[in-house]
Amino acid sequence: MGSTGDTTMAEAEAPAPVGDYELLERLGGRPPYTSVWRAVSRSTGTPVAVKQVRLTGLPARLRDSLDCEVRFLAAVSHPNIIRLIDVVQTQSCLYLVLELCEGGDLAAFIRRNGSVDERVARNFMKQIGAGLQVLHRHHVVHRDLKPQNILLSSPRSSDAILKISDFGLARFLGPGEYADTSCGSCLYMAPEVMLFQKYNDKVDMWSIGAILFELLNGYPPFYGRSNVQKHVSPVLGTTGVYLRPRLCRYMHQATMH
């Protein structure tokens, strides 16, 4: 995994070595339940990322997502899915040892480079789509696809391999089944998720559409003065949130064909 830029938890919380792995520095996570660490294998010297999940007080739905994450990653080997190397469990925590992506995440890439040309966007989307196919073949819906959860093996777009990561909100969803839990990141949520309606794995397609827009423009398709406006207004038609002008042109052109 790569850095998420989240530094809200104390850096001094680094625990003792976990199994064969020395935890070096905190890269991010989802407080208060998860932290992601840069680490190194003490036996081989290989750099890795370690996702620490605190089991104490972990809500049932997040435990279900953790079970989904471990079972799915243990079952697949694909260049566009983050690779699970090892799992270490203690009394209070579960540690997922993952490949370390030195290129960071796609959000940081966009901040550094701004919009990309269509050739790069096409290459990136082909890779994300290939990873998404693997998820859906295993009946997994991610529910939190966003640039922060797409990692790059290299900071250079010319040779970067993109990897879908962070399955902390994922769940299994069999054929004909639907979920109704509203979760994820508001700028990349499908309307049915926002409105607490039933949904299936198609919501991931909405999210990668928003990612594609951001790649081509350097900013997300929606913006507003608050998270509530960003979240609710696009689907309810209320004021305070706005479509980007270029997206309006895209939508107008689409209705003309």
N, C-alpha and C positions, 0 to 999 in steps of 0.2 A: 504494500500500500504506500501511498505518498502522503505528503503533508496536507492537512486540511486548513491550516492557518488558525485553528481554534486554540487559544491560550488561556481560557478562563479557569482551568484547574491548576493547582500549584505545581510548578516544575519539580519541586522537592519531593513529590510523592513517589518518585521512582522506587519500585519495590526491589527486594533482593533478587538475585538471578532466578530465573524460572527454568527449571530443567537444565538444558544445555545452553540456555540463551541469557546473555548479559544485556539488560535493558539500559540504553544509553541516554536517549533524550525523547521527550514527549513531542509527538507530531500533531496530535489532534484527538478527536473523539467526540462523543455525545455525552457530556456531563448530565447526571452524576453516575451513569451506569457504565460507560465505556471510555477507554483511553487507548490511543494508538501510539506505539513506541518504535523508534528506531532501535534496532538491536543487532547483536552479532552472535553467531554460533561460536561457543568457546572451543569446540573440538575442531572446527574446520575454518573458522575466521570468516565465514560467509555472512555478508550483511543481509538482514531480514527486517520485516516489519512484524510487530506483535500487537494484536488487538486484545486488550484486556477487558473482560466483561465481568462486572461485579454482580454476583448472583444474589447477594442479600438484598431483599426488597425489590428485586426485578419483577415488574408486573407480568402477569400470566401471558398477555399477548406478546410481550417482548421475549419471553421464554420460548414461546411457540416460534417466533421469528428466528431466534438463535438456533433452535433445533433445525429449522428449515435451512438456515445458512450453513451449518456444519454438515448436514446430510447432503446438501446439493454440492458444496465445494469438494467434499470427499469423493463424490461420484463422478466428477467431470474433470477433464483435462483439455483445455482449449486456450489458444493464444490470446483470445479476447475476453477471458474470464480470469480474475485474479486467482493465483494458484495457492492452494492450501498445502503447506509443507508439513505441519505437525500440529497437534492439539495437546495442551497440558492443562490438567485440572487440579486445583487445590480445593481446600474446604470452602473458601469464600469466592474464588474467581475461576473463570475459564479463560485460557489464553489460546488464541488462534495465531499460529505462526504462519506468516504469509510472505510471498515474494515482495521485495522492496522495489518500488518503481521510482527510479531516480529523476524522472521527468516531472514529478509532482502531479497535480490534477489539471483537468481541462479548464477549470475556472481560472487558475493561475496563468495558464498558457494564454487564455484570451485577454487577461489583464496585461500581460507582457506584450502581446503582439497585436491586439485589436482584432478587427475582422480579418478573415482569411479568404483567399481566392477560392473559386468554385472547385478547382482541382483538389486542393487540400481538403475542403469540406466534403467532397465526394469520397475521398480516401478515408477520412475519419468516420463518416456515416456508414460506409460499407463495413468497417470494423465493428462499430457499435451494433449494427444490424446483425452481423454474424454472431456476436455474443448474445444478443437478444433471442435469436433463433434457438440457441442452446437452452436458455432459460425456459422458453415456452415448450420446447420438446420435453422438458422435465416437469412441465406443469407448474412452473414457478413464476409468480408475478412479483416484480421487484418493488414497485410502489414508491420508489424515491430516486428515480433516474434524474440526474442533474449534473452539470459540469463538475461539481465538487466530488462526485462519485465515479467519475471516469478518469482513470489514471493513465499516465504516459510512461512507457519504458525509457524514453529519452526525451530531453527538452527540445530536440530538433524535430520539426514536423516531417522532414524528409524520410526519417527512418524510425519514427516513433510507432510503437505498437500500443494501441489503446486497449484498456482492460476495464470491464465493468466490475465495480467493487462495492463494498458496504451493503450487505444484505440484511441490515438490522431491522428493516420493516417488511422484508419479503415473507411470502407465505405460499404454501402449496394450494393450488386451485385446480381441481380436476375438470375434465370436459363437462360443460353444462352447469358448473358451479359458479356462484357469484359471491363476492364479498361486499360489505357495506360499511366498513370502518374508514373514517376519514383520516388519512395520514399522509405524510410526505412533506414536500416543500411547496409553498403556495404558488410560486411563479411557474412551476412545472406540473402542477396538478391538473388532471382532466376535470372537466366540469362536473361529471357525475360523482367524482370523489368529493369535490367541494360541497355538493348539494346533498350529501349523505344518501345518495341513491345506490342501488346495486350496480356492481361493475365486475368486469373480468380482466383478462390480461391485456385487452386492447388499451387500457389506460397507459401502459408503458409506451405505446406508439405516440400518444399525445405528447408525452414527456420528451421523446427524442425529436419530435417536430419542433418543440420549443428550443431544444439544444441546437438544432440545425439553424434556426433563425438567429440565435445568438452567435453562432460561428460566422455566419455571413455578414452580420451587422456589428458585432462587438458589444451588443447589449441585448437583454431579454426582450421579448415582444410586449410585455406589459410593465407599467410602472404606476405608482401612486404615492400619496403622501403618507400612507401607513400600510402595515401588513394586512389589516382588515380590508382596506380598499383594494389592494392588489389581489386579495384572495376572493372576495365576494363580488365586486363590481363587474368583472368581465362576464360572469355568467348570469348575473341578475339584471344587468343593464342599468345599474345605478350610477350616480355621478362620483367623481373623485378619482377615477382610474381611467387611463387612456391607452388606446392602442397606439403603438408607434406609427408615425405617418407612413413609413415605408410598408408596414404591414397592412395598413389600410389600402394602399395601392395594390398590394398582392391580392387582398381579398376582393377588391373591385375587379381586377383582371380575371380572377377565377370565376366570378359570376357572369362574365361576359362570354365565356367559352362553354 
